[in-house]
Every structure is written in C-alpha cells, then in structure tokens.
Amino acid sequence: MDSQSLLICGIGGIGCNWAKNAHKKCKDLSDLLLIDGDSRSLDESAEGHLLSLGDSNSIDGCAALTPLANQRMLANAPLTSKVLSDAELVVLLVGLGGGSGSGAAAEFARQARRSGCLTIAIAALPFECQSLRRKIAQKSLQELRSTTDVCVQVSLDRLAIRSRERGLDWQKDSGWVEDLATGVIQTLAKVGLINLDLMDLRSIVSRTGGSTMFVAQGNPDNPEELFSKTMKSPLEGVSMAGATGCLIQVEGGLDLTLGQVDSVAEAFTKGLDSEAQVIFGARVSEELEGIVRVVAVLSGLPINTL
C-alpha cells in the first residue's frame, strides 16, 4: 500500500506525542497528521500535516474546552478532507478526559468515515483517581466507539506502570502504544509469507459487537506465557472470550518454524467463539531473530462499559 493510504493521526497533547513517535518507526509506510488546540504539540519538524484548533492569540487554544474543540474540528472539515482523500486506513491516537482530545476525536473520526476510511482509535482513559476526567472520558468514549471501526481502550494506570518498568515517560514515549499503532501499519504495508490486506481487516471489523487490538512480543517456544503476558497489557478490560472475528499475524525471524507459528496462533485463538472467522497472516523479519511478534484485531466482543 502507498504510504498516503495509511495515516497516523494524533489528537491532543498526549495523542500528538504518541503519533510522532509511532510515525518515526514507520515513516516510509505511513503519513502523519497532528491536531491540537495547544500550538506546543504541533512540532513543525515532524514529517507530516499540522492542524491547529487554537487561535493566534493563545498558546493553549481550546485545550481546556471540549465543546470548543469539537466546534473547531467541525469547522476545519474542508482541510482534513484534503488529507483524508488519499487515506484508506486511519490509526487515531488520543487521550480522553478533557481538552482537545475528548472534544475533537469523535468528530475527526466522523470525517474519516465520510471519506471512506477504515478507522482504528487507540484511546487512553484517565487514571482511576481522576473521577471528573473519567466522567468526561466516558461520554467521549461512547461517541468514539460509534464513529470508529475499532476502538482500543488503554488504561493509564497500567500504561504508567509498564512505561516505568521500561524507563520511559508515558506522556512522551510510552513504547507500548507506539508498538500497537505501528503493528497494524506494518501488518498491512509489508509483504509476508501469507499476506493480509485492508479487505481482510474490513471483513473482520464489520462484525457486530465490541472490538479491540493488541500486539505481543516474546519467546516463540512458550506461546502460553506470551499469551498470558498479553492479557496483562495496558489495555482496559481486554478479553478474547467469545470474539466472533479475529485477524492475526505472526511474525518472526529467519529461524521461525511452522510448528512455532502454529503453536502461537493456537494459543491466541483458542478462546474465540467456536464459529469465529479467523484470518491468518505470517511474515519473516530478520530483526526478530529468536522472538515472535503477534498483532491481532478482535471483533464481535461484548461491549464493556467504563
């Protein structure tokens, strides 16, 4: 796929930081769009498109006013339509709970849907102790779910712990979120032994119910441990039980065997509905010697509430 067909979009301060880091890992495979009411998030050195929701007289713009961010996102529809005209898949990164992210994300997703884009949102939910922000996030999350094809919920509590373990600042470079975003881009853009494409993804996400996505990396000889580690990821309320659709790619080094591929795929699909549709892909990458990476999109899940 052409790089303009795959768009990484960050909305709000956290979303923009994550999007810039994700794009650095796959800039030859994707385009980038940064949207915020705070001009400090719009790094002019970034190799992509910048859209300000603020005004020239304010640094913060509409960062603290969710309704204003929504209105300005709506007013900028003619500009975003130009970026979206070439896109087929949008990976949207955003932090919910107030500000530009909560106000603009759902409206941008609506615009992407009207342009015919398949849209995957990776949305971070506020910390458990932030009751007011979580209340705002709940409303925004419901709107985002209704306007996207896949809506992945990330727990900031879990993400902060995971980032701290890796020596990272979760606000600037979580590592895990960026891996999640680039995982689906690379799955569709790179040639593999068994290729997956956008039609495969559309077929899976068209199923009724909730949806999510995850990426896992570890020892191909211990798929059960790899699966267990994945279920402890920063995703909020993740479960594969009862899913009726699954797109899964297993990627490993030159030393990867068919037996290892089968074992990993079985560990990650055994909890699905007995009649689930599974679309499988496989790829070899030299940089993954001795390890395996799994990227999966699930659909037809019971919809959890915040």
C-alpha positions as MATLAB code, in Angstrom:
seq = 'MDSQSLLICGIGGIGCNWAKNAHKKCKDLSDLLLIDGDSRSLDESAEGHLLSLGDSNSIDGCAALTPLANQRMLANAPLTSKVLSDAELVVLLVGLGGGSGSGAAAEFARQARRSGCLTIAIAALPFECQSLRRKIAQKSLQELRSTTDVCVQVSLDRLAIRSRERGLDWQKDSGWVEDLATGVIQTLAKVGLINLDLMDLRSIVSRTGGSTMFVAQGNPDNPEELFSKTMKSPLEGVSMAGATGCLIQVEGGLDLTLGQVDSVAEAFTKGLDSEAQVIFGARVSEELEGIVRVVAVLSGLPINTL';
ca = [
       0.000    0.000    0.000;
       1.104    3.569   -0.685;
       2.271    5.495    2.396;
      -0.502    8.081    1.887;
      -3.058    5.277    2.203;
      -2.068    4.676    5.835;
      -2.446    7.687    8.136;
      -1.341    8.013   11.758;
      -3.231   10.834   13.483;
      -2.564   12.256   16.947;
      -5.138   14.485   18.634;
      -4.381   16.440   21.815;
      -1.049   16.707   23.605;
      -0.607   13.050   24.532;
      -2.005   11.821   21.238;
       0.372   14.046   19.255;
       3.397   12.831   21.224;
       2.488    9.195   20.678;
       1.701    9.753   16.989;
       5.047   11.444   16.321;
       6.928    8.567   17.967;
       4.889    5.933   16.130;
       5.434    7.642   12.786;
       9.198    7.707   13.304;
       9.118    3.896   13.394;
       7.220    3.561   10.103;
       7.531    6.912    8.304;
       8.238    5.190    4.980;
       4.969    3.275    5.301;
       2.560    5.959    6.524;
       1.576    9.630    6.585;
       1.173   11.762    9.743;
      -1.428   14.285   10.928;
      -1.172   16.183   14.244;
      -4.221   18.037   15.648;
      -4.317   20.098   18.850;
      -5.518   23.333   20.387;
      -2.118   23.836   22.013;
       0.472   25.006   19.483;
       3.263   23.431   21.535;
       2.121   19.986   20.384;
       2.425   20.888   16.711;
       6.093   20.232   16.112;
       6.996   21.818   12.781;
       9.945   19.440   12.463;
       7.519   16.495   12.249;
       7.237   14.992    8.767;
       3.508   15.397    8.363;
       0.442   17.643    8.406;
      -0.320   20.054   11.271;
      -3.791   21.338   12.176;
      -4.260   23.884   14.967;
      -7.571   24.109   16.807;
      -6.429   27.216   18.664;
      -6.028   30.811   17.567;
      -3.048   33.055   17.018;
      -3.580   34.907   20.317;
      -3.456   31.868   22.587;
      -0.832   29.207   23.221;
      -3.335   26.842   24.795;
      -6.072   27.475   22.226;
      -9.103   25.386   23.168;
      -7.135   22.793   25.138;
      -9.359   23.042   28.231;
     -12.694   23.470   26.412;
     -14.063   20.243   24.995;
     -17.108   21.739   23.168;
     -14.918   24.395   21.543;
     -12.507   21.730   20.282;
     -15.435   19.872   18.747;
     -16.700   23.010   17.005;
     -13.287   23.902   15.629;
     -12.731   20.355   14.408;
     -16.049   20.578   12.586;
     -15.107   23.960   11.103;
     -11.842   22.502    9.798;
     -13.549   19.681    7.891;
     -12.568   21.141    4.476;
      -8.887   20.978    5.480;
      -8.985   17.469    6.929;
     -10.855   16.185    3.883;
      -7.803   17.005    1.761;
      -5.571   14.836    3.962;
      -8.163   12.074    4.211;
      -8.838   11.958    0.474;
      -5.857    9.652   -0.124;
      -6.174    7.644    3.100;
      -7.723    4.184    3.384;
      -6.778    3.404    6.985;
      -6.515    5.887    9.872;
      -4.859    4.965   13.181;
      -6.016    7.598   15.676;
      -4.106    8.141   18.945;
      -5.799   10.214   21.661;
      -6.032   10.733   25.406;
      -9.591   11.165   26.694;
     -10.784   13.016   29.786;
     -10.828   16.661   28.769;
      -9.329   19.127   26.329;
      -8.768   18.850   22.626;
      -8.625   15.046   22.565;
     -12.084   14.489   24.021;
     -13.593   17.304   22.001;
     -12.129   16.630   18.576;
     -11.529   12.857   18.320;
     -15.078   11.680   17.566;
     -15.698   14.498   15.079;
     -12.448   13.714   13.255;
     -13.435   10.027   13.182;
     -16.779   11.008   11.618;
     -14.938   12.920    8.922;
     -12.654    9.944    8.290;
     -15.675    7.639    7.971;
     -17.349   10.009    5.492;
     -14.142    9.881    3.436;
     -14.417    6.097    3.315;
     -11.522    5.395    5.692;
     -11.356    2.397    7.987;
     -10.556    3.929   11.382;
      -8.807    2.385   14.402;
      -8.751    4.507   17.569;
      -6.306    3.901   20.417;
      -7.807    5.902   23.289;
      -6.191    6.353   26.698;
      -8.572    6.534   29.662;
      -7.776    8.687   32.733;
      -6.291    7.360   35.966;
      -8.707    5.699   38.395;
      -8.265    8.575   40.868;
      -9.387   11.186   38.311;
     -13.147   10.829   38.742;
     -14.100   14.015   36.875;
     -11.849   13.228   33.936;
     -13.194    9.666   33.785;
     -16.734   11.031   33.625;
     -15.769   13.221   30.669;
     -13.915   10.289   29.101;
     -16.965    8.007   29.352;
     -19.056   10.307   27.170;
     -16.222   10.823   24.696;
     -15.522    7.093   24.542;
     -19.141    6.295   23.666;
     -19.023    8.785   20.797;
     -15.664    7.473   19.615;
     -16.909    3.889   19.614;
     -19.843    4.844   17.422;
     -17.646    6.596   14.843;
     -14.721    4.138   14.549;
     -14.333    0.578   13.285;
     -12.057   -0.477   16.170;
     -11.754    1.367   19.480;
      -8.908    0.199   21.723;
      -9.140    1.338   25.353;
      -5.828    1.902   27.147;
      -5.612    2.162   30.950;
      -3.273    4.977   32.006;
      -2.770    3.267   35.367;
      -1.416    0.148   33.676;
       0.407    2.101   30.984;
       2.254    4.225   33.550;
       3.438    1.077   35.341;
       4.533   -0.582   32.088;
       6.355    2.561   30.910;
       8.104    2.968   34.271;
       9.366   -0.617   34.007;
      10.876    0.254   30.609;
      12.359    3.546   31.852;
      10.018    5.649   29.694;
       7.820    8.688   30.279;
       4.326    7.503   29.317;
       3.267   11.027   28.261;
       6.126   11.471   25.809;
       7.085    7.960   24.734;
       5.159    5.015   26.119;
       6.742    2.489   23.771;
       3.786    0.116   24.064;
       1.196    2.418   22.468;
       3.545    3.201   19.592;
       4.173   -0.522   19.061;
       0.418   -1.072   18.915;
      -0.023    1.639   16.274;
       2.900    0.575   14.118;
       1.961   -3.107   14.417;
      -1.188   -2.735   12.324;
       0.571   -0.410    9.828;
       3.364   -2.917    9.247;
       0.892   -5.807    9.074;
      -0.853   -4.224    6.088;
       2.075   -2.485    4.394;
       4.815   -5.138    4.370;
       4.919   -8.242    2.212;
       4.746  -11.534    4.112;
       4.664  -15.287    3.585;
       0.882  -15.082    3.973;
      -0.248  -11.521    3.271;
      -3.015   -9.605    4.997;
      -4.647   -6.597    3.366;
      -7.247   -3.925    4.043;
     -10.074   -6.103    2.709;
      -9.193   -8.752    5.294;
      -9.300   -6.134    8.035;
     -12.631   -4.734    6.823;
     -14.086   -8.240    6.772;
     -13.199   -8.777   10.435;
     -14.202   -5.384   11.875;
     -17.589   -5.417   10.121;
     -18.930   -7.838   12.732;
     -21.442   -6.635   15.328;
     -20.136   -6.050   18.863;
     -17.085   -4.581   20.545;
     -13.602   -4.672   19.085;
     -10.014   -4.267   20.217;
      -6.447   -4.827   19.098;
      -3.197   -5.894   20.725;
       0.444   -6.550   19.968;
       2.663   -9.029   21.789;
       6.319   -9.987   21.518;
       8.234  -12.812   23.164;
       9.594  -16.351   23.052;
       8.065  -18.443   20.208;
       8.744  -21.631   22.192;
       6.489  -20.524   25.057;
       3.252  -19.299   23.452;
       1.194  -19.744   26.631;
       3.470  -17.390   28.567;
       3.339  -14.931   25.663;
      -0.446  -15.013   25.695;
      -0.603  -14.595   29.472;
       1.717  -11.583   29.257;
      -0.514  -10.052   26.595;
      -3.603  -10.318   28.790;
      -1.762   -8.224   31.411;
      -1.142   -5.424   28.914;
      -2.232   -1.791   29.478;
      -5.490   -2.476   27.638;
      -8.580   -1.757   29.735;
     -10.793   -4.813   30.254;
      -9.176   -6.872   27.477;
     -10.595  -10.325   26.817;
     -10.689  -12.604   23.789;
     -13.518  -14.744   25.123;
     -16.407  -15.064   22.702;
     -14.937  -12.973   19.880;
     -16.534  -13.864   16.551;
     -13.838  -12.356   14.356;
     -10.034  -12.290   14.529;
      -7.321  -11.056   12.203;
      -3.961  -12.295   13.436;
      -0.426  -12.051   12.125;
       2.548  -13.987   13.472;
       5.942  -12.532   12.607;
       9.319  -13.991   13.478;
      12.951  -14.180   12.453;
      14.637  -16.384    9.847;
      14.764  -19.130   12.477;
      10.969  -19.224   12.896;
       9.470  -22.671   12.231;
       5.985  -23.649   11.053;
       5.499  -25.526   14.307;
       6.166  -22.362   16.305;
       3.762  -20.379   14.114;
       1.024  -22.981   14.644;
       1.572  -23.082   18.418;
       1.471  -19.298   18.778;
      -1.605  -18.945   16.590;
      -3.401  -21.683   18.553;
      -2.622  -20.038   21.912;
      -4.088  -16.734   20.739;
      -7.244  -18.116   19.115;
      -8.400  -20.935   21.400;
     -10.657  -18.627   23.439;
     -12.624  -17.393   20.444;
     -16.205  -18.313   19.631;
     -16.398  -21.837   18.193;
     -17.640  -20.434   14.873;
     -15.369  -17.377   14.770;
     -13.931  -16.196   11.477;
     -10.125  -16.143   11.683;
      -7.917  -14.596    9.008;
      -4.274  -15.517    9.437;
      -1.058  -13.952    8.164;
       2.643  -14.720    8.621;
       5.855  -12.859    7.888;
       9.600  -13.288    8.398;
      11.720  -10.311    9.532;
      15.442  -10.541   10.059;
      15.380   -8.201   13.073;
      13.184  -10.630   15.038;
      15.693  -13.472   15.397;
      14.756  -15.655   18.353;
      11.490  -13.828   19.094;
       7.997  -13.647   17.681;
       5.613  -10.703   17.330;
       1.848  -11.154   17.269;
      -0.571   -8.500   16.022;
      -4.275   -9.238   16.394;
      -7.562   -7.421   15.807;
     -10.654   -8.847   17.522;
     -14.312   -8.144   16.789;
     -17.727   -9.353   17.908;
     -16.860   -8.867   21.580;
     -19.348   -7.935   24.334;
     -19.156   -4.178   24.739;
     -17.681   -3.268   28.124;
     -18.584   -0.098   29.965;
     -16.098    2.234   31.655;
];
